Amino acid sequence: APAWVPRLAEIVDEGVLAEVHMAQRRTLQDLEDSNRLLAEFAVFSEEKMASMGPAVTRACKQLKQLRADLDLLQKKGKSVRERIREIDPSVFDMGDEALEQVSAGQ
């Protein structure tokens, strides 16, 4: 121990030193408990991730396919709408006005 430690013990009340020592022990115990809980949670997380991984992967693939399907439907819908508009340019005018009114909150 450094040379100043014995002199510090002479200056500071033993009761105070005992309280500091006890606080250090409690802090160490709390840190050890926290470390144990974190280690247990890490194991738990790894187990759950391993069991859920295939389901999450499957769901992500399904969502990706759904998005591709929706994109294709939107593209086809736009194409059909453009062909109809070429045949009769006024066919969607009433619908566009109604949509604008709804969008404007009227």
Secondary structure, 3 states (H helix, E strand, C coil): CCCHHHHHHHHCCHHHHHHHHHHHHHHHHHHHHHHHHHHHHHHHHHHHHHHHHHHHHHHHHHHHHHHHHHHHHHHHHHHHHHHHHHHCCCCCHHHHHHHHHHHHCC
